[in-house]
Amino acid sequence: MRKSAGERPPSGGVLQSAEHALRLVLLVARRGSVTLSEVAAELGVGASTAHRLLSTCKHAGFVRQDRPGAPYLAGPAVLELSLATTSAITLRDAADPVLRDLAAATGETAGFAVLEGPRVRFVSCLEGRGSDRVASRVGMVFPAHRTAGGKAMLACYDEDELRRRIPRVLLAEDGASWPELLRDFARVRRRGWAAAFGESDPAVSAVGACVRTGTGEPRAAVTVAVPRMRMSTGREAEALAPQAVAAAALIERRLRGAVG
């Protein structure tokens, strides 16, 4: 293609900056969270350059930071890219009709969540029936180990990966301990679903089931949220869990194109 008059090819510096920015986005998407020093070491650049790249990516929504000095996490733009994949059917396409059926069948609020480092973000919700239903949580972010959907996804990882993903400061904030957390995840693995009773919101209980890739990696989670006054025991959660598990399995099949 012929260049128009005055058009100049991008300089080497611009190309290198673009390459560094793309590598940074891939790094944070893969690891879930990164620090300034990790970015500098991984990209082979100085601290000032790493800070400039992080600031640019933060402005564009590809990374976010909960507070000054905290690690950088995957931002909403990364989430949008993951939901708008070029596969035959996207996560949202696969999940939305299943969530509608789940909310109708249970009468409760059905949600769909994804991991963002040590946290979970709700990307879709369909509210249940009745005036005492749990409100939509779309866009809300919570510590993953305090939500049913987050627990269902985290339970797919081994202890080393869990320790990398969950900063000690998050555990200290709610008084949780590693032995307690590991016992909870082992229980989730045994039964195939997770429960939370007022852990992320004192008024809300929920059950959750993981949506996995073909290799067993957690891709998302289905949740059913209920006002805590109506679900406060393990037995009550057990009655609702099979429907969440069945919904997660159906979404997996839809993602593989096994069902229409």
Secondary structure in CASP SS format (residue, H / E / C, confidence):
PFRMAT SS
TARGET T0000
AUTHOR 0000-0000-0000
METHOD secondary structure of the structure
MODEL  1
M C 1.00
R C 1.00
K C 1.00
S C 1.00
A C 1.00
G C 1.00
E C 1.00
R C 1.00
P C 1.00
P C 1.00
S C 1.00
G H 1.00
G H 1.00
V H 1.00
L H 1.00
Q H 1.00
S H 1.00
A H 1.00
E H 1.00
H H 1.00
A H 1.00
L H 1.00
R H 1.00
L H 1.00
V H 1.00
L H 1.00
L H 1.00
V H 1.00
A H 1.00
R H 1.00
R H 1.00
G C 1.00
S E 1.00
V E 1.00
T C 1.00
L H 1.00
S H 1.00
E H 1.00
V H 1.00
A H 1.00
A H 1.00
E H 1.00
L H 1.00
G C 1.00
V C 1.00
G C 1.00
A H 1.00
S H 1.00
T H 1.00
A H 1.00
H H 1.00
R H 1.00
L H 1.00
L H 1.00
S H 1.00
T H 1.00
C H 1.00
K H 1.00
H H 1.00
A C 1.00
G C 1.00
F C 1.00
V E 1.00
R E 1.00
Q E 1.00
D C 1.00
R C 1.00
P C 1.00
G C 1.00
A C 1.00
P C 1.00
Y E 1.00
L E 1.00
A E 1.00
G C 1.00
P H 1.00
A H 1.00
V H 1.00
L H 1.00
E H 1.00
L H 1.00
S H 1.00
L H 1.00
A C 1.00
T C 1.00
T C 1.00
S C 1.00
A C 1.00
I C 1.00
T C 1.00
L H 1.00
R H 1.00
D H 1.00
A H 1.00
A H 1.00
D H 1.00
P H 1.00
V H 1.00
L H 1.00
R H 1.00
D H 1.00
L H 1.00
A H 1.00
A H 1.00
A H 1.00
T H 1.00
G C 1.00
E C 1.00
T E 1.00
A E 1.00
G E 1.00
F E 1.00
A E 1.00
V E 1.00
L E 1.00
E E 1.00
G C 1.00
P C 1.00
R E 1.00
V E 1.00
R E 1.00
F E 1.00
V E 1.00
S E 1.00
C E 1.00
L E 1.00
E C 1.00
G C 1.00
R C 1.00
G C 1.00
S C 1.00
D C 1.00
R C 1.00
V C 1.00
A C 1.00
S C 1.00
R C 1.00
V C 1.00
G C 1.00
M C 1.00
V E 1.00
F E 1.00
P E 1.00
A H 1.00
H H 1.00
R H 1.00
T C 1.00
A H 1.00
G H 1.00
G H 1.00
K H 1.00
A H 1.00
M H 1.00
L H 1.00
A C 1.00
C C 1.00
Y C 1.00
D C 1.00
E H 1.00
D H 1.00
E H 1.00
L H 1.00
R H 1.00
R H 1.00
R H 1.00
I C 1.00
P C 1.00
R H 1.00
V H 1.00
L H 1.00
L H 1.00
A H 1.00
E H 1.00
D H 1.00
G C 1.00
A C 1.00
S C 1.00
W H 1.00
P H 1.00
E H 1.00
L H 1.00
L H 1.00
R H 1.00
D H 1.00
F H 1.00
A H 1.00
R H 1.00
V H 1.00
R H 1.00
R H 1.00
R H 1.00
G C 1.00
W C 1.00
A E 1.00
A E 1.00
A E 1.00
F E 1.00
G C 1.00
E C 1.00
S C 1.00
D C 1.00
P C 1.00
A C 1.00
V E 1.00
S E 1.00
A E 1.00
V E 1.00
G E 1.00
A E 1.00
C E 1.00
V E 1.00
R E 1.00
T C 1.00
G C 1.00
T C 1.00
G C 1.00
E C 1.00
P E 1.00
R E 1.00
A E 1.00
A E 1.00
V E 1.00
T E 1.00
V E 1.00
A E 1.00
V E 1.00
P E 1.00
R H 1.00
M H 1.00
R H 1.00
M C 1.00
S C 1.00
T C 1.00
G H 1.00
R H 1.00
E H 1.00
A H 1.00
E H 1.00
A H 1.00
L H 1.00
A H 1.00
P H 1.00
Q H 1.00
A H 1.00
V H 1.00
A H 1.00
A H 1.00
A H 1.00
A H 1.00
L H 1.00
I H 1.00
E H 1.00
R H 1.00
R H 1.00
L H 1.00
R C 1.00
G C 1.00
A C 1.00
V C 1.00
G C 1.00
END
